Amino acid sequence: MTFSLSFFDGNRVAYTAWRELKGGVWQRIRVPFDEIQPNPYFQRADAKTGAPIDVRDVSGIAFAPQDQSSGRFTIGSLVVVSN
């Protein structure tokens, strides 16, 4: 199963990272910040593409399964770490 993690930055640019998961088992997923890139499949009309990422105005994070098959997707906890 593939899932995505996405958010809009302060420039209204959609940033996304994708991960492959194994079905039927709990997994710890780590997404390094430098692997979250501008989404090549979707950008808002008012996005300031090409601008440096601006995370000062992120108000939400979206998680979405990307497969056509049925199933369940549960997030046990979310930890954001700043170095």
N, C-alpha and C positions, 0 to 999 in steps of 0.2 A: 504494500500500500504506500502511496506517496501522499505526503501532506505538505502544506505550505504555511509559512509564518509571514505575515505582511503588516505593514503600517504605512501611513502617509507622514512624511516629514514636514517641517515648517515651510518648505517650498512647494508643498502639495504633490511631491513626487512619491509615487508608490514604490516602496522597497519590499523585496520578497526573497526568501530563501526556501528551498525545497529539500525534503529529506525522505529517504526510503525507510519504511518500517516493516517489521515482521508481524504478521497477523498472529493473534492469540497469546501474546506475551507482553508484559510490561517492559518498557524500555526507557532508559534515561537518554534523552536527546540533548546534545549541546550544539548551539548554533553560535559560533564566533561572530562578533559584530562585523568583521571585515568580509564575511561570506554573504552578508545581506546586501543585495545589489538592486539597482533600479530594475523594476519589472519590465522585461522586454516585450510582454504581451499586452500590457495595459498601462496607460498614463492618462490622468485627467487632462481635459483641454486647457486648464489654467496652471498646469504643472510647470515649474521653472526648471526644466531639464538642463543638465549641464552645470547647475550650481552645486557647490559643496553640500553634503548632507547636513541638515539642520534638525537635530533631535530635541531642541528646546520646546517644541510645540506638539509632540506626539501625545495624542489623547487616548489612543487605544491600539491594541494589537489583535490581529485576526489570525485564527488558526482554521485551516480548511482541508478536509480530505480531498484529494484530487483524482480518485479512481471512480469509475462508473459503477463498480460493484457495491452491493449493500454491506453494511457492517456498522460497528460502533467505534467511536473515537472518544477517549476520555483523557482529560488533563488532570493529573493528580495534584501537581503544584507547579508554580512558575517562579523561578528565581532570576532576577536580573542583577548582574554583578558588574560593577565598574572598577576598573583597575586604576 
